[in-house]
Amino acid sequence: MSESRPPSPALFFETVNAYQRTAAIKSAIELGLFTALAESGGLLAEAARRIGAPVDRGVRILCDHLVILGFLTKHGGNRYTLTPDTATFLDKRSPAYMGGAIEFLLSPLTTEHFQHLTDSVQHGGNTASQNTVTPEHPIWVQFARAMAPMMAMPAQLLAGIVLGEVGRRPIRVLDIAAGHGLYGLTLAKQNPQARVVGLDWAPVLQVAKENARRMGVDDRYDVIAGDAFEVDLGTELFDVVLLPNFLHHFDVPTNEGLLRRLRGKLTPGGLLATVEFIPADDRVTLPGAASFALTMLAHTPGGDAYTFADLKGMFERAGFSKNELRELPGMWNTAVISRV
């Protein structure tokens, strides 16, 4: 009979010191360390020269820590190579580079909410006194620019799912809280007969328009500036409504009101495509999605990471009788395809 493992404070110390992990990856990105290593063949001294930092009391210590964290692999005493994930997402030469996301994810306006987490727990959400980020705040433009690279892959996956449902015929698409616009723009890119309307606040839509021009679909991209809950959506109906990463910000009654509004903007047989962080029913089995609930507790008065059962209930009460989960392979997000 094997003895049980004795109690250990390791998890406590790992968690309390987790800010050091954040600081290490932030420094590496700010210094351009991963790109320097890739360009120098992993040679420590050459990478240090490229970023203008001392080898021993500087780059070596940071690189060793990044090896411990799993971002680098060490060979001998002076060579470090990028892991496949690091090469894909943290080398600036990669088209999938995500390092710019720290400008939003680690900005003071994002992180300071967690300084008040105890208060949020006691009040069941972010309180009005904490909520200093208004919809018109410049941080949302920063968010749109920083997060676009992270959304490129899920946008492609969702476009494939939607076009598999509706085909590559002429369609009219409404993209709610478009932000960077990639979900609607990718759909337009894959279907030359699709016309897309992006809805968001006016300053943020400038980012979407830039991306539309970059992707060569600006002649089929229009915008509506304003509040998704109140702005005039016009009289035209849409074949597809995209609702990416939006419902988690709000409580159930608010979401149901929006869903009823969107149902009324769909053509007969139209499709609602939602993207969300969707944990398993036990709310812990899929930790990547489930842990997002804490982010919503810290940042919003009533948002949550909703299970599929939660979402299905909202959709059904709003008039969507057919709701199916669709995986986005490799992503923490999951899609829900809904029809009336």
C-alpha positions in Angstrom: 0.0 0.0 0.0 1.6 3.2 -1.1 1.8 6.2 1.2 -0.2 9.3 0.3 1.7 12.4 -0.7 2.5 14.6 2.3 1.0 18.1 2.4 3.0 20.6 0.4 2.9 24.4 0.2 4.2 24.3 -3.4 0.9 25.2 -5.1 0.4 28.1 -2.7 3.9 29.6 -3.5 3.5 28.9 -7.2 0.2 30.8 -7.2 1.3 33.7 -5.0 4.4 34.2 -7.1 2.6 33.9 -10.4 3.1 37.6 -11.1 6.8 36.7 -11.7 5.7 34.5 -14.7 3.8 37.4 -16.1 6.7 39.8 -15.6 9.1 37.3 -17.3 7.0 36.9 -20.5 6.3 40.6 -20.6 10.0 41.5 -20.4 10.8 38.9 -23.1 8.2 40.4 -25.5 9.1 44.0 -24.7 12.8 43.2 -25.4 12.1 41.2 -28.6 14.0 38.4 -27.0 12.3 35.5 -28.8 12.8 37.1 -32.2 16.5 37.9 -31.3 17.0 34.2 -30.4 15.4 33.0 -33.5 17.5 35.3 -35.7 20.7 34.4 -33.9 20.3 30.7 -34.1 19.7 30.5 -30.4 23.1 31.7 -29.5 22.8 33.6 -26.2 25.6 36.1 -26.7 24.4 37.1 -30.1 20.8 37.4 -28.9 21.9 39.6 -26.0 23.9 41.8 -28.4 20.8 42.2 -30.6 18.6 43.4 -27.7 21.4 45.5 -26.0 21.4 43.7 -22.7 24.2 41.9 -20.7 24.5 38.2 -21.1 25.0 36.9 -17.5 23.3 39.3 -15.2 20.4 39.7 -17.6 19.6 37.6 -20.6 20.9 34.3 -19.3 18.7 34.5 -16.2 15.6 35.5 -18.1 16.2 32.7 -20.7 16.7 30.1 -18.0 13.4 31.2 -16.4 11.7 31.0 -19.8 13.0 27.4 -20.1 11.5 26.6 -16.7 8.2 28.1 -17.9 8.2 26.1 -21.1 8.8 28.9 -23.7 12.4 27.9 -24.6 14.5 24.8 -24.7 18.1 24.9 -23.5 21.0 23.2 -25.2 24.3 23.1 -23.4 25.2 26.4 -21.6 24.8 29.0 -24.3 22.1 28.0 -26.8 18.3 28.4 -26.4 15.7 27.5 -29.0 12.1 28.5 -29.3 9.4 25.8 -28.8 7.0 25.4 -31.7 4.3 27.3 -29.9 6.7 30.2 -29.0 8.0 30.3 -32.6 4.5 30.5 -33.9 3.1 33.1 -31.6 6.0 35.1 -30.1 8.5 35.5 -32.9 7.7 38.9 -34.5 8.4 37.5 -37.9 5.5 35.0 -37.7 2.2 36.0 -39.2 0.5 34.6 -36.1 2.5 36.8 -33.7 0.5 37.6 -30.6 3.0 39.5 -28.4 1.1 42.8 -29.1 -1.8 41.5 -27.0 0.0 42.4 -23.8 -0.7 46.0 -24.6 -4.3 45.3 -23.6 -4.0 42.2 -21.4 -1.4 43.7 -19.1 -2.5 47.4 -19.3 -3.2 48.9 -15.9 -6.9 49.5 -16.8 -7.2 45.7 -17.3 -5.1 44.4 -14.4 -6.3 46.9 -11.7 -9.7 45.2 -11.5 -8.0 42.2 -9.9 -6.7 44.4 -7.2 -10.3 44.7 -6.1 -11.2 41.1 -6.5 -12.2 40.6 -2.9 -14.7 43.5 -3.2 -16.0 42.0 -6.4 -16.6 38.6 -4.7 -18.4 40.3 -1.8 -20.6 42.2 -4.2 -21.1 39.5 -6.8 -19.3 41.4 -9.5 -17.5 44.6 -10.4 -19.1 47.6 -8.7 -19.9 50.9 -10.3 -17.1 52.6 -8.3 -14.6 50.2 -9.9 -15.9 50.5 -13.4 -13.9 53.4 -14.9 -13.7 52.0 -18.4 -16.6 53.5 -20.4 -17.6 52.2 -23.9 -16.0 55.2 -25.5 -12.7 54.7 -23.6 -9.6 54.6 -25.9 -8.7 51.2 -24.3 -11.2 49.5 -26.6 -9.3 50.8 -29.7 -6.2 49.4 -28.1 -8.1 46.1 -27.5 -9.2 45.9 -31.1 -5.6 46.4 -32.4 -4.0 44.1 -29.8 -6.4 41.2 -30.0 -6.8 40.9 -33.8 -3.9 38.4 -34.2 -5.4 36.2 -31.5 -8.8 36.1 -33.3 -7.5 35.3 -36.8 -7.7 31.5 -36.3 -11.1 31.3 -34.6 -12.4 33.7 -37.2 -11.3 31.4 -40.0 -12.8 28.4 -38.2 -16.1 30.1 -37.6 -16.3 31.3 -41.2 -15.8 27.7 -42.3 -18.7 26.6 -40.1 -21.0 29.3 -41.2 -20.3 28.9 -44.9 -20.9 25.2 -44.5 -24.3 26.0 -43.2 -25.4 28.8 -45.7 -23.1 28.1 -48.7 -21.2 30.7 -50.8 -24.3 32.4 -52.1 -25.0 36.1 -51.7 -25.6 36.8 -48.0 -26.0 39.8 -45.8 -24.1 39.6 -42.5 -24.3 41.6 -39.2 -21.3 41.4 -36.9 -22.2 42.5 -33.4 -19.4 44.2 -31.3 -17.2 43.8 -34.4 -14.1 45.4 -32.8 -11.2 44.5 -35.1 -13.8 43.1 -37.5 -12.0 39.9 -38.2 -15.0 37.6 -37.8 -17.1 39.4 -40.4 -14.2 40.3 -42.6 -12.9 36.7 -42.7 -16.4 35.6 -43.8 -16.4 38.2 -46.5 -13.0 37.1 -47.6 -14.0 33.5 -47.9 -17.3 34.3 -49.6 -17.0 37.0 -52.3 -20.8 37.4 -52.4 -21.1 38.3 -48.7 -21.7 41.8 -47.6 -21.0 42.6 -44.0 -22.1 45.3 -41.6 -20.0 45.7 -38.5 -21.6 47.2 -35.3 -19.5 48.8 -32.6 -18.5 52.2 -31.1 -17.3 54.6 -33.7 -13.6 54.9 -32.7 -13.3 51.1 -32.6 -14.9 50.7 -36.1 -11.9 52.7 -37.5 -9.8 49.6 -36.7 -12.3 47.4 -38.5 -12.3 49.6 -41.5 -8.5 49.5 -41.6 -8.6 45.7 -41.5 -11.2 45.7 -44.2 -9.0 47.7 -46.5 -6.0 45.5 -45.7 -8.0 42.3 -46.5 -9.4 43.8 -49.7 -13.1 43.6 -48.8 -13.7 47.3 -47.9 -16.1 47.6 -50.9 -18.4 45.0 -49.1 -18.0 46.3 -45.6 -20.4 48.9 -44.0 -20.6 49.9 -40.3 -23.2 51.0 -37.8 -21.8 53.0 -34.9 -23.5 52.8 -31.5 -24.8 50.6 -28.7 -25.7 47.1 -29.8 -28.7 47.2 -27.4 -30.2 50.5 -28.6 -28.8 51.7 -32.0 -31.1 51.7 -35.0 -30.3 48.6 -37.0 -32.3 49.7 -40.0 -35.0 47.8 -41.9 -32.9 45.3 -43.8 -32.8 41.7 -42.6 -29.7 39.6 -42.4 -29.0 36.0 -43.4 -26.3 35.7 -40.7 -25.7 37.5 -37.4 -22.3 37.0 -35.8 -22.1 37.4 -32.0 -18.5 36.8 -31.1 -17.2 37.1 -27.5 -20.0 39.4 -26.3 -22.6 37.6 -24.1 -20.1 36.9 -21.3 -20.1 40.6 -20.4 -23.7 40.7 -19.4 -26.2 39.0 -17.1 -28.9 36.6 -18.4 -31.9 39.0 -18.7 -29.7 41.5 -20.6 -28.5 38.8 -23.0 -32.0 37.5 -23.6 -33.2 41.0 -24.5 -30.3 41.3 -27.1 -31.0 37.9 -28.5 -34.7 38.7 -29.0 -33.6 41.8 -30.8 -31.2 39.9 -33.1 -33.8 37.2 -33.8 -36.0 40.0 -35.3 -33.2 41.0 -37.7 -32.8 37.5 -39.2 -34.3 36.4 -42.5 -36.5 33.3 -42.5 -34.1 30.4 -42.0 -31.3 32.8 -40.9 -28.5 31.8 -38.7 -27.0 33.2 -35.5 -23.4 32.3 -34.9 -22.1 32.9 -31.3 -18.6 32.4 -30.1 -18.0 32.2 -26.3 -15.8 30.7 -23.6 -18.0 27.7 -22.7 -17.0 25.6 -19.7 -18.4 22.1 -19.1 -21.5 21.8 -16.9 -19.3 21.3 -13.8 -17.7 24.7 -14.6 -14.1 23.4 -13.9 -13.4 20.5 -16.4 -12.4 22.8 -19.2 -10.1 25.1 -17.2 -9.2 27.4 -20.1 -12.8 28.4 -20.6 -14.0 27.9 -17.0 -11.3 30.3 -15.6 -12.7 33.1 -17.7 -15.5 33.3 -15.2 -13.1 34.9 -12.8 -12.2 37.5 -15.3 -15.9 38.4 -15.7 -16.3 38.6 -12.0 -13.5 41.1 -11.7 -14.4 43.1 -14.7 -18.2 43.2 -15.0 -21.2 43.7 -12.8 -23.0 40.6 -14.0 -21.0 38.7 -16.7 -20.0 35.1 -16.6 -18.5 32.2 -18.5 -21.8 30.5 -19.4 -22.2 26.7 -19.9 -23.9 25.5 -23.0 -27.0 24.7 -20.9 -27.0 28.4 -19.8 -26.7 29.6 -23.3 -29.2 27.2 -24.7 -31.7 28.4 -22.2 -31.2 32.0 -23.1 -31.4 31.2 -26.9 -34.6 29.2 -26.4 -36.3 31.8 -24.3 -35.3 34.4 -27.0 -37.0 32.2 -29.7 -34.1 30.1 -31.1 -35.3 26.5 -31.0 -32.3 24.9 -32.7 -28.9 25.4 -31.0 -25.8 23.3 -31.7 -22.3 23.4 -30.2 -19.5 23.5 -32.8 -15.9 23.0 -31.7 -13.2 25.4 -32.8 -10.3 23.0 -32.7 -7.3 24.2 -30.7 -9.2 27.2 -29.3 -10.6 27.9 -25.8 -13.6 29.4 -27.5 -16.6 27.3 -28.8 -19.2 28.3 -31.3 -23.0 27.9 -31.0 -25.0 27.8 -34.2 -28.7 28.8 -33.6 -31.7 29.0 -35.8 -35.3 30.1 -35.1 
